[in-house]
Amino acid sequence: MDRSSFEKPVTILSGLGMPTKIESAAQAHAVLADWPTASRTAAHDIAARACQSAMDGEIDAETARATFLAFARRNDLLVPQTNGAIASGTIAGRTIPSQRGNASV
């Protein structure tokens, strides 16, 4: 495993709302590098520096993950959490149809 890999991925909504798993500081840094310049904030800059530092081996990947997670949360990029009933395919005792072929979260 790469030193800059996250122990647990951060799943964000990207593009047209497609869930994307960010599994390393390098992937997180790429997302941050593509962020529009006019929309960059202090949270963006902190996360970008942390990801670069993790890639350089100066800090651990989990520190970079935490800063990226905070950035993603602040910018409403995180995939919404679902409770077990919805995730298991039942709501109020009823089975909901499978949505195979759609991107999994």
Phi and psi restraints in degrees (range 20) as a CNS / XPLOR table:
assign (resid 1 and name C) (resid 2 and name N)
       (resid 2 and name CA) (resid 2 and name C) 1.0 -62.5 20.0 2
assign (resid 2 and name N) (resid 2 and name CA)
       (resid 2 and name C) (resid 3 and name N) 1.0 142.0 20.0 2
assign (resid 2 and name C) (resid 3 and name N)
       (resid 3 and name CA) (resid 3 and name C) 1.0 -58.7 20.0 2
assign (resid 3 and name N) (resid 3 and name CA)
       (resid 3 and name C) (resid 4 and name N) 1.0 -26.6 20.0 2
assign (resid 3 and name C) (resid 4 and name N)
       (resid 4 and name CA) (resid 4 and name C) 1.0 -96.1 20.0 2
assign (resid 4 and name N) (resid 4 and name CA)
       (resid 4 and name C) (resid 5 and name N) 1.0 10.4 20.0 2
assign (resid 4 and name C) (resid 5 and name N)
       (resid 5 and name CA) (resid 5 and name C) 1.0 -78.0 20.0 2
assign (resid 5 and name N) (resid 5 and name CA)
       (resid 5 and name C) (resid 6 and name N) 1.0 142.6 20.0 2
assign (resid 5 and name C) (resid 6 and name N)
       (resid 6 and name CA) (resid 6 and name C) 1.0 -81.0 20.0 2
assign (resid 6 and name N) (resid 6 and name CA)
       (resid 6 and name C) (resid 7 and name N) 1.0 146.0 20.0 2
assign (resid 6 and name C) (resid 7 and name N)
       (resid 7 and name CA) (resid 7 and name C) 1.0 -66.0 20.0 2
assign (resid 7 and name N) (resid 7 and name CA)
       (resid 7 and name C) (resid 8 and name N) 1.0 -36.8 20.0 2
assign (resid 7 and name C) (resid 8 and name N)
       (resid 8 and name CA) (resid 8 and name C) 1.0 -133.4 20.0 2
assign (resid 8 and name N) (resid 8 and name CA)
       (resid 8 and name C) (resid 9 and name N) 1.0 130.0 20.0 2
assign (resid 8 and name C) (resid 9 and name N)
       (resid 9 and name CA) (resid 9 and name C) 1.0 -65.5 20.0 2
assign (resid 9 and name N) (resid 9 and name CA)
       (resid 9 and name C) (resid 10 and name N) 1.0 157.3 20.0 2
assign (resid 9 and name C) (resid 10 and name N)
       (resid 10 and name CA) (resid 10 and name C) 1.0 -104.4 20.0 2
assign (resid 10 and name N) (resid 10 and name CA)
       (resid 10 and name C) (resid 11 and name N) 1.0 119.0 20.0 2
assign (resid 10 and name C) (resid 11 and name N)
       (resid 11 and name CA) (resid 11 and name C) 1.0 -96.5 20.0 2
assign (resid 11 and name N) (resid 11 and name CA)
       (resid 11 and name C) (resid 12 and name N) 1.0 120.0 20.0 2
assign (resid 11 and name C) (resid 12 and name N)
       (resid 12 and name CA) (resid 12 and name C) 1.0 -118.3 20.0 2
assign (resid 12 and name N) (resid 12 and name CA)
       (resid 12 and name C) (resid 13 and name N) 1.0 164.1 20.0 2
assign (resid 12 and name C) (resid 13 and name N)
       (resid 13 and name CA) (resid 13 and name C) 1.0 -93.5 20.0 2
assign (resid 13 and name N) (resid 13 and name CA)
       (resid 13 and name C) (resid 14 and name N) 1.0 126.9 20.0 2
assign (resid 13 and name C) (resid 14 and name N)
       (resid 14 and name CA) (resid 14 and name C) 1.0 -131.0 20.0 2
assign (resid 14 and name N) (resid 14 and name CA)
       (resid 14 and name C) (resid 15 and name N) 1.0 167.6 20.0 2
assign (resid 14 and name C) (resid 15 and name N)
       (resid 15 and name CA) (resid 15 and name C) 1.0 55.4 20.0 2
assign (resid 15 and name N) (resid 15 and name CA)
       (resid 15 and name C) (resid 16 and name N) 1.0 -120.9 20.0 2
assign (resid 15 and name C) (resid 16 and name N)
       (resid 16 and name CA) (resid 16 and name C) 1.0 -93.0 20.0 2
assign (resid 16 and name N) (resid 16 and name CA)
       (resid 16 and name C) (resid 17 and name N) 1.0 39.9 20.0 2
assign (resid 16 and name C) (resid 17 and name N)
       (resid 17 and name CA) (resid 17 and name C) 1.0 83.3 20.0 2
assign (resid 17 and name N) (resid 17 and name CA)
       (resid 17 and name C) (resid 18 and name N) 1.0 20.7 20.0 2
assign (resid 17 and name C) (resid 18 and name N)
       (resid 18 and name CA) (resid 18 and name C) 1.0 -81.7 20.0 2
assign (resid 18 and name N) (resid 18 and name CA)
       (resid 18 and name C) (resid 19 and name N) 1.0 132.1 20.0 2
assign (resid 18 and name C) (resid 19 and name N)
       (resid 19 and name CA) (resid 19 and name C) 1.0 -65.5 20.0 2
assign (resid 19 and name N) (resid 19 and name CA)
       (resid 19 and name C) (resid 20 and name N) 1.0 134.4 20.0 2
assign (resid 19 and name C) (resid 20 and name N)
       (resid 20 and name CA) (resid 20 and name C) 1.0 -133.2 20.0 2
assign (resid 20 and name N) (resid 20 and name CA)
       (resid 20 and name C) (resid 21 and name N) 1.0 127.1 20.0 2
assign (resid 20 and name C) (resid 21 and name N)
       (resid 21 and name CA) (resid 21 and name C) 1.0 -86.2 20.0 2
assign (resid 21 and name N) (resid 21 and name CA)
       (resid 21 and name C) (resid 22 and name N) 1.0 123.3 20.0 2
assign (resid 21 and name C) (resid 22 and name N)
       (resid 22 and name CA) (resid 22 and name C) 1.0 -100.9 20.0 2
assign (resid 22 and name N) (resid 22 and name CA)
       (resid 22 and name C) (resid 23 and name N) 1.0 113.5 20.0 2
assign (resid 22 and name C) (resid 23 and name N)
       (resid 23 and name CA) (resid 23 and name C) 1.0 -110.0 20.0 2
assign (resid 23 and name N) (resid 23 and name CA)
       (resid 23 and name C) (resid 24 and name N) 1.0 0.9 20.0 2
assign (resid 23 and name C) (resid 24 and name N)
       (resid 24 and name CA) (resid 24 and name C) 1.0 -155.3 20.0 2
assign (resid 24 and name N) (resid 24 and name CA)
       (resid 24 and name C) (resid 25 and name N) 1.0 165.0 20.0 2
assign (resid 24 and name C) (resid 25 and name N)
       (resid 25 and name CA) (resid 25 and name C) 1.0 -62.1 20.0 2
assign (resid 25 and name N) (resid 25 and name CA)
       (resid 25 and name C) (resid 26 and name N) 1.0 -34.9 20.0 2
assign (resid 25 and name C) (resid 26 and name N)
       (resid 26 and name CA) (resid 26 and name C) 1.0 -64.8 20.0 2
assign (resid 26 and name N) (resid 26 and name CA)
       (resid 26 and name C) (resid 27 and name N) 1.0 -42.9 20.0 2
assign (resid 26 and name C) (resid 27 and name N)
       (resid 27 and name CA) (resid 27 and name C) 1.0 -66.4 20.0 2
assign (resid 27 and name N) (resid 27 and name CA)
       (resid 27 and name C) (resid 28 and name N) 1.0 -41.7 20.0 2
assign (resid 27 and name C) (resid 28 and name N)
       (resid 28 and name CA) (resid 28 and name C) 1.0 -63.1 20.0 2
assign (resid 28 and name N) (resid 28 and name CA)
       (resid 28 and name C) (resid 29 and name N) 1.0 -41.9 20.0 2
assign (resid 28 and name C) (resid 29 and name N)
       (resid 29 and name CA) (resid 29 and name C) 1.0 -62.1 20.0 2
assign (resid 29 and name N) (resid 29 and name CA)
       (resid 29 and name C) (resid 30 and name N) 1.0 -37.9 20.0 2
assign (resid 29 and name C) (resid 30 and name N)
       (resid 30 and name CA) (resid 30 and name C) 1.0 -63.7 20.0 2
assign (resid 30 and name N) (resid 30 and name CA)
       (resid 30 and name C) (resid 31 and name N) 1.0 -41.2 20.0 2
assign (resid 30 and name C) (resid 31 and name N)
       (resid 31 and name CA) (resid 31 and name C) 1.0 -61.7 20.0 2
assign (resid 31 and name N) (resid 31 and name CA)
       (resid 31 and name C) (resid 32 and name N) 1.0 -45.3 20.0 2
assign (resid 31 and name C) (resid 32 and name N)
       (resid 32 and name CA) (resid 32 and name C) 1.0 -66.1 20.0 2
assign (resid 32 and name N) (resid 32 and name CA)
       (resid 32 and name C) (resid 33 and name N) 1.0 -36.2 20.0 2
assign (resid 32 and name C) (resid 33 and name N)
       (resid 33 and name CA) (resid 33 and name C) 1.0 -66.3 20.0 2
assign (resid 33 and name N) (resid 33 and name CA)
       (resid 33 and name C) (resid 34 and name N) 1.0 -30.1 20.0 2
assign (resid 33 and name C) (resid 34 and name N)
       (resid 34 and name CA) (resid 34 and name C) 1.0 -84.6 20.0 2
assign (resid 34 and name N) (resid 34 and name CA)
       (resid 34 and name C) (resid 35 and name N) 1.0 -6.9 20.0 2
assign (resid 34 and name C) (resid 35 and name N)
       (resid 35 and name CA) (resid 35 and name C) 1.0 -66.2 20.0 2
assign (resid 35 and name N) (resid 35 and name CA)
       (resid 35 and name C) (resid 36 and name N) 1.0 136.6 20.0 2
assign (resid 35 and name C) (resid 36 and name N)
       (resid 36 and name CA) (resid 36 and name C) 1.0 -57.2 20.0 2
assign (resid 36 and name N) (resid 36 and name CA)
       (resid 36 and name C) (resid 37 and name N) 1.0 132.8 20.0 2
assign (resid 36 and name C) (resid 37 and name N)
       (resid 37 and name CA) (resid 37 and name C) 1.0 -56.2 20.0 2
assign (resid 37 and name N) (resid 37 and name CA)
       (resid 37 and name C) (resid 38 and name N) 1.0 -41.2 20.0 2
assign (resid 37 and name C) (resid 38 and name N)
       (resid 38 and name CA) (resid 38 and name C) 1.0 -66.7 20.0 2
assign (resid 38 and name N) (resid 38 and name CA)
       (resid 38 and name C) (resid 39 and name N) 1.0 -19.4 20.0 2
assign (resid 38 and name C) (resid 39 and name N)
       (resid 39 and name CA) (resid 39 and name C) 1.0 -100.3 20.0 2
assign (resid 39 and name N) (resid 39 and name CA)
       (resid 39 and name C) (resid 40 and name N) 1.0 2.7 20.0 2
assign (resid 39 and name C) (resid 40 and name N)
       (resid 40 and name CA) (resid 40 and name C) 1.0 -74.9 20.0 2
assign (resid 40 and name N) (resid 40 and name CA)
       (resid 40 and name C) (resid 41 and name N) 1.0 137.9 20.0 2
assign (resid 40 and name C) (resid 41 and name N)
       (resid 41 and name CA) (resid 41 and name C) 1.0 -124.8 20.0 2
assign (resid 41 and name N) (resid 41 and name CA)
       (resid 41 and name C) (resid 42 and name N) 1.0 -177.6 20.0 2
assign (resid 41 and name C) (resid 42 and name N)
       (resid 42 and name CA) (resid 42 and name C) 1.0 -60.7 20.0 2
assign (resid 42 and name N) (resid 42 and name CA)
       (resid 42 and name C) (resid 43 and name N) 1.0 -37.3 20.0 2
assign (resid 42 and name C) (resid 43 and name N)
       (resid 43 and name CA) (resid 43 and name C) 1.0 -62.0 20.0 2
assign (resid 43 and name N) (resid 43 and name CA)
       (resid 43 and name C) (resid 44 and name N) 1.0 -39.7 20.0 2
assign (resid 43 and name C) (resid 44 and name N)
       (resid 44 and name CA) (resid 44 and name C) 1.0 -62.4 20.0 2
assign (resid 44 and name N) (resid 44 and name CA)
       (resid 44 and name C) (resid 45 and name N) 1.0 -48.4 20.0 2
assign (resid 44 and name C) (resid 45 and name N)
       (resid 45 and name CA) (resid 45 and name C) 1.0 -62.5 20.0 2
assign (resid 45 and name N) (resid 45 and name CA)
       (resid 45 and name C) (resid 46 and name N) 1.0 -41.3 20.0 2
assign (resid 45 and name C) (resid 46 and name N)
       (resid 46 and name CA) (resid 46 and name C) 1.0 -63.4 20.0 2
assign (resid 46 and name N) (resid 46 and name CA)
       (resid 46 and name C) (resid 47 and name N) 1.0 -46.6 20.0 2
assign (resid 46 and name C) (resid 47 and name N)
       (resid 47 and name CA) (resid 47 and name C) 1.0 -63.6 20.0 2
assign (resid 47 and name N) (resid 47 and name CA)
       (resid 47 and name C) (resid 48 and name N) 1.0 -42.5 20.0 2
assign (resid 47 and name C) (resid 48 and name N)
       (resid 48 and name CA) (resid 48 and name C) 1.0 -63.3 20.0 2
assign (resid 48 and name N) (resid 48 and name CA)
       (resid 48 and name C) (resid 49 and name N) 1.0 -43.8 20.0 2
assign (resid 48 and name C) (resid 49 and name N)
       (resid 49 and name CA) (resid 49 and name C) 1.0 -65.1 20.0 2
assign (resid 49 and name N) (resid 49 and name CA)
       (resid 49 and name C) (resid 50 and name N) 1.0 -39.7 20.0 2
assign (resid 49 and name C) (resid 50 and name N)
       (resid 50 and name CA) (resid 50 and name C) 1.0 -64.6 20.0 2
assign (resid 50 and name N) (resid 50 and name CA)
       (resid 50 and name C) (resid 51 and name N) 1.0 -43.0 20.0 2
assign (resid 50 and name C) (resid 51 and name N)
       (resid 51 and name CA) (resid 51 and name C) 1.0 -63.6 20.0 2
assign (resid 51 and name N) (resid 51 and name CA)
       (resid 51 and name C) (resid 52 and name N) 1.0 -42.9 20.0 2
assign (resid 51 and name C) (resid 52 and name N)
       (resid 52 and name CA) (resid 52 and name C) 1.0 -62.9 20.0 2
assign (resid 52 and name N) (resid 52 and name CA)
       (resid 52 and name C) (resid 53 and name N) 1.0 -41.2 20.0 2
assign (resid 52 and name C) (resid 53 and name N)
       (resid 53 and name CA) (resid 53 and name C) 1.0 -64.5 20.0 2
assign (resid 53 and name N) (resid 53 and name CA)
       (resid 53 and name C) (resid 54 and name N) 1.0 -37.3 20.0 2
assign (resid 53 and name C) (resid 54 and name N)
       (resid 54 and name CA) (resid 54 and name C) 1.0 -67.0 20.0 2
assign (resid 54 and name N) (resid 54 and name CA)
       (resid 54 and name C) (resid 55 and name N) 1.0 -41.0 20.0 2
assign (resid 54 and name C) (resid 55 and name N)
       (resid 55 and name CA) (resid 55 and name C) 1.0 -64.2 20.0 2
assign (resid 55 and name N) (resid 55 and name CA)
       (resid 55 and name C) (resid 56 and name N) 1.0 -31.8 20.0 2
assign (resid 55 and name C) (resid 56 and name N)
       (resid 56 and name CA) (resid 56 and name C) 1.0 -84.4 20.0 2
assign (resid 56 and name N) (resid 56 and name CA)
       (resid 56 and name C) (resid 57 and name N) 1.0 -3.5 20.0 2
assign (resid 56 and name C) (resid 57 and name N)
       (resid 57 and name CA) (resid 57 and name C) 1.0 79.3 20.0 2
assign (resid 57 and name N) (resid 57 and name CA)
       (resid 57 and name C) (resid 58 and name N) 1.0 14.4 20.0 2
assign (resid 57 and name C) (resid 58 and name N)
       (resid 58 and name CA) (resid 58 and name C) 1.0 -84.3 20.0 2
assign (resid 58 and name N) (resid 58 and name CA)
       (resid 58 and name C) (resid 59 and name N) 1.0 -28.3 20.0 2
assign (resid 58 and name C) (resid 59 and name N)
       (resid 59 and name CA) (resid 59 and name C) 1.0 -134.7 20.0 2
assign (resid 59 and name N) (resid 59 and name CA)
       (resid 59 and name C) (resid 60 and name N) 1.0 165.4 20.0 2
assign (resid 59 and name C) (resid 60 and name N)
       (resid 60 and name CA) (resid 60 and name C) 1.0 -80.0 20.0 2
assign (resid 60 and name N) (resid 60 and name CA)
       (resid 60 and name C) (resid 61 and name N) 1.0 156.8 20.0 2
assign (resid 60 and name C) (resid 61 and name N)
       (resid 61 and name CA) (resid 61 and name C) 1.0 -62.6 20.0 2
assign (resid 61 and name N) (resid 61 and name CA)
       (resid 61 and name C) (resid 62 and name N) 1.0 -31.9 20.0 2
assign (resid 61 and name C) (resid 62 and name N)
       (resid 62 and name CA) (resid 62 and name C) 1.0 -69.5 20.0 2
assign (resid 62 and name N) (resid 62 and name CA)
       (resid 62 and name C) (resid 63 and name N) 1.0 -29.2 20.0 2
assign (resid 62 and name C) (resid 63 and name N)
       (resid 63 and name CA) (resid 63 and name C) 1.0 -67.5 20.0 2
assign (resid 63 and name N) (resid 63 and name CA)
       (resid 63 and name C) (resid 64 and name N) 1.0 -43.9 20.0 2
assign (resid 63 and name C) (resid 64 and name N)
       (resid 64 and name CA) (resid 64 and name C) 1.0 -63.1 20.0 2
assign (resid 64 and name N) (resid 64 and name CA)
       (resid 64 and name C) (resid 65 and name N) 1.0 -40.8 20.0 2
assign (resid 64 and name C) (resid 65 and name N)
       (resid 65 and name CA) (resid 65 and name C) 1.0 -59.1 20.0 2
assign (resid 65 and name N) (resid 65 and name CA)
       (resid 65 and name C) (resid 66 and name N) 1.0 -44.1 20.0 2
assign (resid 65 and name C) (resid 66 and name N)
       (resid 66 and name CA) (resid 66 and name C) 1.0 -61.8 20.0 2
assign (resid 66 and name N) (resid 66 and name CA)
       (resid 66 and name C) (resid 67 and name N) 1.0 -40.9 20.0 2
assign (resid 66 and name C) (resid 67 and name N)
       (resid 67 and name CA) (resid 67 and name C) 1.0 -70.5 20.0 2
assign (resid 67 and name N) (resid 67 and name CA)
       (resid 67 and name C) (resid 68 and name N) 1.0 -37.4 20.0 2
assign (resid 67 and name C) (resid 68 and name N)
       (resid 68 and name CA) (resid 68 and name C) 1.0 -67.4 20.0 2
assign (resid 68 and name N) (resid 68 and name CA)
       (resid 68 and name C) (resid 69 and name N) 1.0 -41.1 20.0 2
assign (resid 68 and name C) (resid 69 and name N)
       (resid 69 and name CA) (resid 69 and name C) 1.0 -59.8 20.0 2
assign (resid 69 and name N) (resid 69 and name CA)
       (resid 69 and name C) (resid 70 and name N) 1.0 -43.3 20.0 2
assign (resid 69 and name C) (resid 70 and name N)
       (resid 70 and name CA) (resid 70 and name C) 1.0 -62.4 20.0 2
assign (resid 70 and name N) (resid 70 and name CA)
       (resid 70 and name C) (resid 71 and name N) 1.0 -42.3 20.0 2
assign (resid 70 and name C) (resid 71 and name N)
       (resid 71 and name CA) (resid 71 and name C) 1.0 -61.5 20.0 2
assign (resid 71 and name N) (resid 71 and name CA)
       (resid 71 and name C) (resid 72 and name N) 1.0 -47.0 20.0 2
assign (resid 71 and name C) (resid 72 and name N)
       (resid 72 and name CA) (resid 72 and name C) 1.0 -63.3 20.0 2
assign (resid 72 and name N) (resid 72 and name CA)
       (resid 72 and name C) (resid 73 and name N) 1.0 -41.1 20.0 2
assign (resid 72 and name C) (resid 73 and name N)
       (resid 73 and name CA) (resid 73 and name C) 1.0 -64.0 20.0 2
assign (resid 73 and name N) (resid 73 and name CA)
       (resid 73 and name C) (resid 74 and name N) 1.0 -46.0 20.0 2
assign (resid 73 and name C) (resid 74 and name N)
       (resid 74 and name CA) (resid 74 and name C) 1.0 -62.1 20.0 2
assign (resid 74 and name N) (resid 74 and name CA)
       (resid 74 and name C) (resid 75 and name N) 1.0 -29.5 20.0 2
assign (resid 74 and name C) (resid 75 and name N)
       (resid 75 and name CA) (resid 75 and name C) 1.0 -103.7 20.0 2
assign (resid 75 and name N) (resid 75 and name CA)
       (resid 75 and name C) (resid 76 and name N) 1.0 16.1 20.0 2
assign (resid 75 and name C) (resid 76 and name N)
       (resid 76 and name CA) (resid 76 and name C) 1.0 53.9 20.0 2
assign (resid 76 and name N) (resid 76 and name CA)
       (resid 76 and name C) (resid 77 and name N) 1.0 42.4 20.0 2
assign (resid 76 and name C) (resid 77 and name N)
       (resid 77 and name CA) (resid 77 and name C) 1.0 -97.4 20.0 2
assign (resid 77 and name N) (resid 77 and name CA)
       (resid 77 and name C) (resid 78 and name N) 1.0 -15.0 20.0 2
assign (resid 77 and name C) (resid 78 and name N)
       (resid 78 and name CA) (resid 78 and name C) 1.0 -70.4 20.0 2
assign (resid 78 and name N) (resid 78 and name CA)
       (resid 78 and name C) (resid 79 and name N) 1.0 141.5 20.0 2
assign (resid 78 and name C) (resid 79 and name N)
       (resid 79 and name CA) (resid 79 and name C) 1.0 -68.0 20.0 2
assign (resid 79 and name N) (resid 79 and name CA)
       (resid 79 and name C) (resid 80 and name N) 1.0 130.8 20.0 2
assign (resid 79 and name C) (resid 80 and name N)
       (resid 80 and name CA) (resid 80 and name C) 1.0 -59.1 20.0 2
assign (resid 80 and name N) (resid 80 and name CA)
       (resid 80 and name C) (resid 81 and name N) 1.0 140.6 20.0 2
assign (resid 80 and name C) (resid 81 and name N)
       (resid 81 and name CA) (resid 81 and name C) 1.0 -75.4 20.0 2
assign (resid 81 and name N) (resid 81 and name CA)
       (resid 81 and name C) (resid 82 and name N) 1.0 144.5 20.0 2
assign (resid 81 and name C) (resid 82 and name N)
       (resid 82 and name CA) (resid 82 and name C) 1.0 -115.3 20.0 2
assign (resid 82 and name N) (resid 82 and name CA)
       (resid 82 and name C) (resid 83 and name N) 1.0 150.4 20.0 2
assign (resid 82 and name C) (resid 83 and name N)
       (resid 83 and name CA) (resid 83 and name C) 1.0 -83.8 20.0 2
assign (resid 83 and name N) (resid 83 and name CA)
       (resid 83 and name C) (resid 84 and name N) 1.0 169.1 20.0 2
assign (resid 83 and name C) (resid 84 and name N)
       (resid 84 and name CA) (resid 84 and name C) 1.0 -57.8 20.0 2
assign (resid 84 and name N) (resid 84 and name CA)
       (resid 84 and name C) (resid 85 and name N) 1.0 -35.1 20.0 2
assign (resid 84 and name C) (resid 85 and name N)
       (resid 85 and name CA) (resid 85 and name C) 1.0 -64.2 20.0 2
assign (resid 85 and name N) (resid 85 and name CA)
       (resid 85 and name C) (resid 86 and name N) 1.0 -45.0 20.0 2
assign (resid 85 and name C) (resid 86 and name N)
       (resid 86 and name CA) (resid 86 and name C) 1.0 -70.3 20.0 2
assign (resid 86 and name N) (resid 86 and name CA)
       (resid 86 and name C) (resid 87 and name N) 1.0 -43.8 20.0 2
assign (resid 86 and name C) (resid 87 and name N)
       (resid 87 and name CA) (resid 87 and name C) 1.0 -62.9 20.0 2
assign (resid 87 and name N) (resid 87 and name CA)
       (resid 87 and name C) (resid 88 and name N) 1.0 -31.5 20.0 2
assign (resid 87 and name C) (resid 88 and name N)
       (resid 88 and name CA) (resid 88 and name C) 1.0 -83.3 20.0 2
assign (resid 88 and name N) (resid 88 and name CA)
       (resid 88 and name C) (resid 89 and name N) 1.0 -8.7 20.0 2
assign (resid 88 and name C) (resid 89 and name N)
       (resid 89 and name CA) (resid 89 and name C) 1.0 97.5 20.0 2
assign (resid 89 and name N) (resid 89 and name CA)
       (resid 89 and name C) (resid 90 and name N) 1.0 15.4 20.0 2
assign (resid 89 and name C) (resid 90 and name N)
       (resid 90 and name CA) (resid 90 and name C) 1.0 -130.1 20.0 2
assign (resid 90 and name N) (resid 90 and name CA)
       (resid 90 and name C) (resid 91 and name N) 1.0 142.1 20.0 2
assign (resid 90 and name C) (resid 91 and name N)
       (resid 91 and name CA) (resid 91 and name C) 1.0 -134.0 20.0 2
assign (resid 91 and name N) (resid 91 and name CA)
       (resid 91 and name C) (resid 92 and name N) 1.0 123.1 20.0 2
assign (resid 91 and name C) (resid 92 and name N)
       (resid 92 and name CA) (resid 92 and name C) 1.0 50.8 20.0 2
assign (resid 92 and name N) (resid 92 and name CA)
       (resid 92 and name C) (resid 93 and name N) 1.0 43.0 20.0 2
assign (resid 92 and name C) (resid 93 and name N)
       (resid 93 and name CA) (resid 93 and name C) 1.0 81.8 20.0 2
assign (resid 93 and name N) (resid 93 and name CA)
       (resid 93 and name C) (resid 94 and name N) 1.0 -4.9 20.0 2
assign (resid 93 and name C) (resid 94 and name N)
       (resid 94 and name CA) (resid 94 and name C) 1.0 -101.5 20.0 2
assign (resid 94 and name N) (resid 94 and name CA)
       (resid 94 and name C) (resid 95 and name N) 1.0 142.2 20.0 2
assign (resid 94 and name C) (resid 95 and name N)
       (resid 95 and name CA) (resid 95 and name C) 1.0 -83.1 20.0 2
assign (resid 95 and name N) (resid 95 and name CA)
       (resid 95 and name C) (resid 96 and name N) 1.0 132.7 20.0 2
assign (resid 95 and name C) (resid 96 and name N)
       (resid 96 and name CA) (resid 96 and name C) 1.0 -97.7 20.0 2
assign (resid 96 and name N) (resid 96 and name CA)
       (resid 96 and name C) (resid 97 and name N) 1.0 146.2 20.0 2
assign (resid 96 and name C) (resid 97 and name N)
       (resid 97 and name CA) (resid 97 and name C) 1.0 -60.7 20.0 2
assign (resid 97 and name N) (resid 97 and name CA)
       (resid 97 and name C) (resid 98 and name N) 1.0 147.0 20.0 2
assign (resid 97 and name C) (resid 98 and name N)
       (resid 98 and name CA) (resid 98 and name C) 1.0 -68.0 20.0 2
assign (resid 98 and name N) (resid 98 and name CA)
       (resid 98 and name C) (resid 99 and name N) 1.0 142.4 20.0 2
assign (resid 98 and name C) (resid 99 and name N)
       (resid 99 and name CA) (resid 99 and name C) 1.0 -113.6 20.0 2
assign (resid 99 and name N) (resid 99 and name CA)
       (resid 99 and name C) (resid 100 and name N) 1.0 46.4 20.0 2
assign (resid 99 and name C) (resid 100 and name N)
       (resid 100 and name CA) (resid 100 and name C) 1.0 -61.1 20.0 2
assign (resid 100 and name N) (resid 100 and name CA)
       (resid 100 and name C) (resid 101 and name N) 1.0 146.1 20.0 2
assign (resid 100 and name C) (resid 101 and name N)
       (resid 101 and name CA) (resid 101 and name C) 1.0 98.6 20.0 2
assign (resid 101 and name N) (resid 101 and name CA)
       (resid 101 and name C) (resid 102 and name N) 1.0 -24.3 20.0 2
assign (resid 101 and name C) (resid 102 and name N)
       (resid 102 and name CA) (resid 102 and name C) 1.0 -82.6 20.0 2
assign (resid 102 and name N) (resid 102 and name CA)
       (resid 102 and name C) (resid 103 and name N) 1.0 157.3 20.0 2
assign (resid 102 and name C) (resid 103 and name N)
       (resid 103 and name CA) (resid 103 and name C) 1.0 -63.0 20.0 2
assign (resid 103 and name N) (resid 103 and name CA)
       (resid 103 and name C) (resid 104 and name N) 1.0 136.3 20.0 2
assign (resid 103 and name C) (resid 104 and name N)
       (resid 104 and name CA) (resid 104 and name C) 1.0 -87.7 20.0 2
assign (resid 104 and name N) (resid 104 and name CA)
       (resid 104 and name C) (resid 105 and name N) 1.0 150.4 20.0 2
